[in-house]
């Protein structure tokens, strides 16, 4: 709290932090009336470059500082509701979330601001000459892919941070308080500080970033790939995690119009069809073998609103019969063993300890649990061809690495050195190579990594 409050030049007031370990959705919030912060502490399967909870605390602490600076004199028991309303009317979403995202990036080795995937949608839009308006980025779109106000807010507050004096945040909030009932108060203050309103700041930020993006990608040799299924749709579609099986390609389709589902694309007929709806997933995931399709799915407790589960569903490819293999479980990212009737998945218990767990394909019973140490997290497991080892992403307080788990002796060994890299979905290749999504050159790409030398090939 003291670290994140320095820019606002305030002494932070005490606030209760309520940690929920039963909700698997990675989130948190701060509120007034009553004044508190609630954190959902369970580490999820969303790829990151650092562990979940420290990053969340930095982000939410910044919101506490924002509340205290703007509305610190309006206190309980009578005025906190007024303070919350005043805050909501005065500080726009792009600023309060952008400022918090910038804070989590500055005061940690990770943070979303360091991830190329975070700015990728807006970068892709402008480099493709899709110059959407500030309002579209602020409010969102069902027609086109645009990032949320977290992204544009981070970029815009970064511009303010680089061009205004140190601790400008304290002066900005003091200016807002001078005329609290002024309509669009933030635009009045921005005109005074930088000579223009929010839209002016957005355009200025994009102009600056566009030249930086052009310089960074000037010598980048992009490869063009043939598009398999190009369709004109009213709403945008995201076709995720394609897996080839015979003449069919299996993938997850997401769009704003329909429930997420697993589809197949027939290479011969050049057509796609829906196979099964997946429901809500914390992170898109599925796996296939000769007989089954498996995926994880979020389930809510019928009685307790802040208790959720992640169960494993199994569908027989021949009969189409679906069964829930586990109930009231906390499993992520299931993958089939290539040699027996078992599934490997990531399990996170109520103490936030992460396990590689093997479960039976027949009845969902636990075969083996391999525990991590020192609050480490595991993500995105994958078997080797002989089924005796599993590769996964390993996250700890010192960074991220790719690791290999020996199922015979339960030993976890790093394949790559610790770093701040965001890895996604590693896979074994023949020989000593690993295939993984990473961003070693500042852009998300697929890399082949030599396990002996750690040499990386794009």
WOTAUR-V234018 format. One record per helix or strand of 2 or more residues. SS is the DSSP state (H for helix, E for strand). FROM is the first residue (numbers start at 1). LEN is the number of residues. If there is no record, write none. Layout:
ss=SS from=FROM len=LEN
ss=SS from=FROM len=LEN
This chain:
ss=H from=6 len=3
ss=E from=16 len=5
ss=E from=28 len=4
ss=E from=36 len=5
ss=H from=52 len=20
ss=H from=80 len=11
ss=H from=93 len=14
ss=H from=112 len=3
ss=H from=116 len=12
ss=H from=134 len=6
ss=H from=149 len=15
ss=H from=168 len=11
ss=H from=185 len=10
ss=H from=198 len=20
ss=E from=237 len=9
ss=E from=248 len=8
ss=E from=261 len=6
ss=E from=271 len=7
ss=E from=287 len=2
ss=E from=292 len=9
ss=E from=308 len=9
ss=E from=322 len=3
ss=E from=330 len=7
ss=E from=342 len=7
ss=E from=354 len=7
ss=E from=366 len=6
ss=E from=377 len=7
ss=E from=389 len=8
ss=E from=399 len=8
ss=E from=412 len=3
ss=E from=424 len=5
ss=E from=433 len=6
ss=E from=445 len=6
ss=E from=456 len=2
